Amino acid sequence: MRHTLSIVLIAALAALGIAALSTGWLQRAQAPIYEDTAAAVLEILENRYFDTTLGEFNWNEVFGRYQETIHRVSTEAEFAETMYQIFLEPGVSHLMYLPAELDPRFARAFAEGGIGLDVGWLQDRAIVTGVALESPADHAGVHAGWEIVRIDGVDIGQIATETRAHRWPPLNDRKLRCDLAADVLMHTYGQPGEEVEIAFGTPTEEREILLTRAPRPRKSVLVEGLPPNFLEMEAQLLDEDTGYIRFSAFDPALLEWLVGALDGMMDTSGLILDLRGNSGGFFEVRKALIDRLIGRRQLIWYHQYKDENAMIYSNSMSNRYRGEVVVLVDEGTASAAEEVAGSLQAVGRATIIGTQTQGSALVADWEVLPNGATLVFPIAVSRVYGGIILEGNGVTPDVEIALNQQQLLDGIDAQLLAAIEWLQTAIGE
């Protein structure tokens, strides 16, 4: 049995193929390739898709309305756009058609060169929220709190317009802010050694800086020939009694590091788990983390599939972490990261600080289609303890606090500061 996914980008890493199938309104002996592929997609969705509204979503009726459009398709780009329009109808996350040759906008996310920035969408502007140490941006003196105005001569407003015109569900403001920030960041990516010119708005002036891209860190390839993931992680003691762990995805390549980082902090009284911008990932990674933070048999997730339900419990562990836990979240916290934050909150194991997560929280699987494209699709709704559905809703923090541009300029991460102060109060310092 394959491990299912709950992350959009990693879900592109495909495995088994399927045979072409014809069904319903597509029953021709010599169907064109796009109709053949559409038939295969429809068959998969009718057999395995779980309706996240808990009602009845009629995929055959939806595909029927697009029959003539698919019949007229003559290019892979046209077919991908048609699938995009069809997949908007249920309004759910983790539903995507990925062509074998990725669209340039999507392929840019996997480029191997970057400049070491984190970007947030604050007050309708692209703001630098972090700069990686020893990165090209760091060496150039770029500072958190600066506004990104242009990238290679392209105004951020133009990038934002393109993002708004081609959105992925859930279609809420939180997901939109995440997508806007991600698209701006992706425009800074390219090949290592190539240059990118960025115009920054600083407190005193607009500055244009020419930066040379460096290799993005920790390339992770789960399946050769398919797009890689690039992993960021950090573990440190903020003081002798407070641990801090941050990582960008629940990627199996990080499992050993993550377990080791947490085991190394077992003697601390407080732990900050920073899941801001964490896009999610694989089941075994989030389950290992949950086991060490809860450490007893406890119902944590309830996965509702099309034909069955699965009750998932944490395991009893003697070497569990026993200190206070704070989890930092924001609109970039998605999928498996939402499941972890939501379940720790639901069982009373952690205090959640930050801003509401985006609500992209389904269990997904994938299939390679006859034309080499990959279909990612939801197969279950995930509920955390107490029956809460995170899809569309997200995790609401116990302490809501947003990043502030002026504080970033002053070197203050308001969310991290709030977490530190909460822990100091909780452990009596």
N, C-alpha and C positions, 0 to 999 in steps of 0.2 A: 504494500500500500504506500503510495507516494505521500510525502508531507505536503499538506496544503499551505497556501500562502495567504498573507493578509498585508500585502504591500504592492503598490501598483508597478513600480519600476522593476523590482526583483521578479515579479510575476512574469515578466517577459522572458525569463530564462526557462525555456520550454523543455519538455521531455518526450513523451510518447506521441506518435502520430495517429491519425484516424483515417479511415477510408472515406471516399466521397459517398454521400448518401443523398437520395432524393425523397422528398416527402411533401404531402399536402399539395399546394399549388404548383410545385416544381416537379413535374413528372414527364420529362421528355427523354427520349432515347439519346438525342444528340444535344443536350443542354450546353450552352456556352460555358466557359470556365468560370465566369463570375457567378452565374446562376448555380452552377455546381457547388461552388464554394459557399454561396448563400444557403443552399440546401443543407450543407454540412453544419454550418453555424446554427441554423434553425433546429436541426435534429439534436444537437448537443443541448441547446437551451431548453427544448421541450422535455428532454429526458433528465437533465441534471440541475437546471437553474432553480433556485429556491426563491419564491416571491417574498421579498423583504417586507411587503406590506401585510403579509399574512392573509392575503386575499387570493384572487385568481388573476394572474397576468397572462393574457392570451397572445403568445408570441406568434402563432400562426396568423392571427388577424393583423398584427402589426406588419409582419413581413409581406402579407398579402397586399397591403396598401402601398408598399414600395416595389411591387412586382414589376411594373413598367419601368420605373427608374433603374432597377438592377438590370433589366433587359437591355436598356440603352447604354449601360456602362461600357466604356471602351479602354479605360486605363486603370491601373492599380490605384492611382491617386483618387480617381472618381469613385471607385468601389470603396476605398477606405473612408472617404467622406460620407458616402451613403451609409456605411455601417455606423459611423459616428452619429449621424442623425437618428438612425434607428435606436441606438443605445442610449440616446438622451431620454427616450420616452418613459422608461421606468424610473428615471431620476436617482439611480443608485450608484454607489462607488464600486470599484473592482469589476467593471464591465468594460472591456476594451478590445479592439481589434488592432493588432500590431503587424503591419506589413513586413514581409521578409526584408525589404529594403526600407529602412526607417525614413520617415519624413525628416527633412533637414532640421526642422524645429525640435523634433523629438530626439534626433540623433545628437544634437548639440549637448544634450544632458550628459552624454557619455564620453565627450571629448576628454582627452587625457591631460590637458594643460589648464591651469588655473592661476589665480593671483593671490589666493588666501583670504577672501572676504566672506563674511556672513552678512546677509542683507535681510532687512525687515521692511514691511510696507506700513509706515506710520504716518497718520494724518494725510493720507493720499499721496505720499512721497516715498521714494526708495531711499532708505537710510542704512548706512553701514552700522551693523549691530555688533560686529566683532572682527578682529584682524588677527590672523594666525601668526604666531611668533616665527621670525626668520623667513617669512613669506615675501614675495615681491612687493605686496602692498605694505607690509611692515617696513621693509628696507626703504620704501619710498616715502615713509612718514604718514601714510594714510591713517586716519583716526576714527574710532567709533563715534557716531553722531554726525559724520559728514553725510551730505546728500549726494546721491549719484544723479547727475543731470543728463549726461550723454555718454554713450559707449560707441566708439568708432564713428562719431558723427551722427548717430541715431538718437533722437530725443527719447527720454524715458516715457513721455506721453504717447509716442508712437508705439513703443513696445507694449504699453498698458492697453492701448486700443486693440492691438492684435490679440492679447491675452483675453480680453473681455469678449472678443468675437468668437473664441473657440474654447469654451470652458468645459471642464469635466465635472460631473456630479460628485458630491452633493453641491447643489447650486445655492450655497449660503454665503454670507459676507466673509465668514472666517476662511472658508476654502478659497474664496476669491483673493483675499489678502495673501494667503499662502502662495497661490499660483502666480500672482503679480510679482512677489518677491523672488520666487523661483525662476521666473522667466528673465527677470533682470539679471540675476546671478548667472543663468545659463549663457547670456550674451557676453559674459566675461570669459567663458571657456573657449578653448581652441587647442591647437597643438603646442606642446612644449617647445619653447624657443621662439614662438611667434610673438609679435607685439600687439598690444591692445591699448588704445588711447581712451582714457576716461576723464570726463570733466566732472569735478567734484565741487559742490557748494560747501564752502567752509564758513565759519562765523564771520570772516572778514572779507572774503573774496571768492570768485570762482577760479579754480585751478585745474588746468589740463595736465595730466600726468601720463607719460608713456611708460607702460609696464611690459616686461617680458615674462610670458607665462612660464611657470615651472611645472614639473610633473605633479599631478594631484596625488595625494598620499594614499597608500595602502590599497592598491588595486586588487579587487576580489573578483575572480572569474569562476563562477560555479559551473558553467557549462561552456566548453570551448566553442568559439565561433559566434557566441551571442554577447550582447552588450555587458560590460563590466559594471561593478559597483565600486565606489570609492569611499573608504571608511575613515571616519574621524572618531577618535576616542581619547579620553583624558581621565586619569585617576590620580588624585592627590589628597593629602591632608591639608585642610584649610587652617587647622590648628591641631594641637596634639589630641583633641577629642572629637574632631569633626571631619568626616570623610566626604569626598566629592567625587562622583562618577558621571561622566558624560560620554555618550556614544551616539552615532548618527543613524544606525539601523540594527535590527536584530538579525544580523548576518551570521551564519554558522562559523565563518572565519573568525568572529570575535568571541565565540563561546568560551574558549579556554581563557582568553584574556579577561573576560568579564567575570567569570567565576573566581579567577585568581585575584582580581582587583577587590572583589567583595570579601573574599576570604582574608585578604590582607588588612581589612578594616574591621574585623570582628571585635576588636577591643575598644572601638570608639563608642561614644555615647550617642552620637548623632550622625546621620547619613543624608546627604543631599543627592538625589538621583535626578540628573538633569536630562529630561526627555524632550526639551524644546527642539523643534526641527527634526525629531526622530521620525522617519517615514515608515517604520514598522518592519516586518520581516517574518521569520520562520517560527513555527510553534515551539520547537525544542529549545530555542534560545530564551524565549519569554517564559517558558515553563521552568527552566532551570533557575532563572532569576526569581520568579515567584516562590519556588520551593525554598530558596535560601532566605527570603524575606519573611515568609509566613511560618514555615517550618513545622506545621502541624497539618493533619488531614482536615481540609476545609474545602467546601464547594466554592470554586472560583469562577468557572465559566459554564454556560449551558449553551451548547451549539445545536440549533434547530436546522436539520437538513430536510430535504424534500421528503424522504421516506423513513427517517429515523432521527432520534435525538441522542445527544451525547452529553453526559454529565462529567465534567472534568474537575478533579480534586488536586489540591496541592499535596505533596508528600511530607510525612514527618521526617525531620532531619535534626540530628543532634548538634550539627555545626551551623545552625541557622544564625542569622544576624538578629541580635536582641535589642539593639538601640532604637532610638526614635528615628523615623524616616519622614523626609519631606520629598515630594516629587514636584519638579518644575515642569510646566506644560505651557504650550501656546498654540496658535492656529496651525503651526507646522507639525504638531504632534498628531500622528495618524496611525490608524490600523492597529497593529500589534502593540504599539506604544500606548494607544488609547485603552486597549484591553488591560494592559498592565496597570496604568494609572487608575482606571475605573475600578478594577477589581480590588486594588489595595485600598482605595477610598471606601468601597462598599463594605469590606470586612473590617474597617476601622484600623487598618495597619499603617496607613500613611496619611499625612496632611498634604493636600494638593494646593500649590501656589502658582499663580500666573494668570493666563487668559484661557477662555474656553477653547477646547480642541475642536478640530474641524468636523468630526462625525463621519469619517471614512472607516468604518469598522465592521467589515464582513469577512467571512472565511471564503477564500477563493481557491480555484484550481485553474488549470490551463490545459489546452490541447494544441498541437501543431496541426494546421489544416492542410488539405491536399496541395495548396499552392505555396506552402512554405511559411505562410503567415501564422501568427499565434493568436489564439482566442483566450482571453482571460475572462473569467465569469464567476459570480458568487454562487456558492453551493450551500451556504448556511448563514443564518443570522446568529450573531454572538450576543448573548446576554451575560451580564456580570451578576454576581451574587445579589439577590433581591429582585431579579427579573428585569433590570434596567437594560434597555436596548441603546447602544451607543451610536449605531448608524443613524446619521442625520442629526443626532442630538449632541454628541460629543460628551466630554467630561467637563462639568462645571467646577471650577476651583473652589476650595474652602475659603481661600483668601485670594480675591481677584485684584490683580495689580498689573498694569501694562508698562511696557518700556516707554521711556520718555527721552526725546532727543536731547534736551538740555542736560539731563542727567548723564546720558551717554557721553556727551561732550566733556562733562566733568569727571569722566572715568567711573561712573556709578552704574552698575547693573541693578536696577531697582528690584527685580524679581529675585535675584540671587541674594541681595542684601536682606530682603524680607524673609527668605528661607533661613539665613544665618540667625537673624534676630529671633525667629520663631523657635529655632532649636535651642538657643541660649536660654529662652524662657522655659521651654519644656524640660530641659535637663538641669535647670536651677542654677545657671551660671550668672 
